[in-house]
Amino acid sequence: PSPAHCALRCTVDTTKPTIVQGDIYADGTNAAGALVNFNPVVTDIASQPAASWSCSPASGSLFPYGSAGTTVLCSATDAASNTRPHSFKVFVSECICMRERGSLLGTRLPRPAAC
């Protein structure tokens, strides 16, 4: 067939990747909080290689104590530049120390350095 009879078929990737990371609960490891690592699961049905991700604060950052948690903002981007945002929280709690003797087990102390 001549070029006039041929149709060019293109597939345009408009599908955003998926990014999944649930809230994280960590015990404090020092007086300031805890270093917390995470690795969201990122998938993309249309792009190879798989989509990349970035988060702020980054994995491995120091997260402070606090009942409200720290919000982590992430995004996943595929090879076609489709981007999907995602957020989750990191909660860092004070450690619970166990006393060998006495009636109080699981006494919550003000900071893990005392544990």
N, C-alpha and C positions, 0 to 999 in steps of 0.2 A: 504494500500500500504506500501511497505517497504521503509525505508529511502532512498534507492538508487533511488526510483521512485519519490521522492518529490523534488520539486525545492524551494529553499529559495528565497523569493521575498523581496527585500530591496528597500526602497525609500530613496534616498540620497537628502538632501536639499542643492541645489546649488543656490537657488534663493536669491538674495540680498534683504534686506528690503528696503522700500522706506522711504525717509525723506523729508518733505516739510516745508519750512519756507521762506516766502518772506522777502524782505528788510523791515526794520522798520524805521519809521520816528517819532522822539520824540522831544518834546520841552524841552529845558534845564530847570533844576530845581534848579541849584545852580551855583556858579561861575566856577565850574570845568566841568560841563556837566549835565548828567542825569543818574540815576539808571534805567536800562532798563531790564524788565523781558520778557521772551519769552518761548514758549513751542511748539517746532516743532511737527508736526503730523507725527508719525512713524507707519508704517503698515508692516506686513509681512504675506504673504499668507500661508506659510508653518509651521511657528514656533509658538508654544504656550509654555510659555507665549509670549506676544508680544515683539518685539525687544526693546532694551534699546538704549538710546542716550546720548551723551555727547558733549559739545561745549566749545570752548575757544575763547574769554573770556566767562565765564559762565553767565547764566541768573542771573540777579540781580546785575551785575557788573556796575561800573561807566564807562560810555562811554563819551569821550570828544567831544567838539565842533569840527566841521570841515566839509567843503563842500565835501571832498573826502570820508567821512564815515569811519567806522571801520569795517574791515572784520572779521566775526565770522566763524571759522572753526568747523564743526560738523561731527560726524560720528554716524551711527546707526548700531548696531550689533544684530543679531538674535541668537537663541539658538544653531544653528549649526555653529556659529562663522563667518557667512557671514557678511561682512561689506560694507557699502556704505557711501562714504564721501558726504558732502554737504557744501556749503558756502552761506552766505548772508551778507548784510551790514546793519549797524546801523548808521543812520544819526541823529545827534543831532543839532538842530537849536536854535539860539537865540530866545528868546520869543518876541512876538509882543505886545507891551503895547498900550492900548487905553487911550487917553487923554479925560477927561470929557469935557473940554472946549478947544476951539481953533480949528484951521482949519486942524491940522495934526492928522489924525486917523490912527492907525496901524503903528506908528513910531517904527522902529526897533532900539532897544537900544543895546549897546555893550555887556551887560551881563544881565541875568535874575535877578540878585540881585537888579538891579535898577527898576525892574517892581513892 
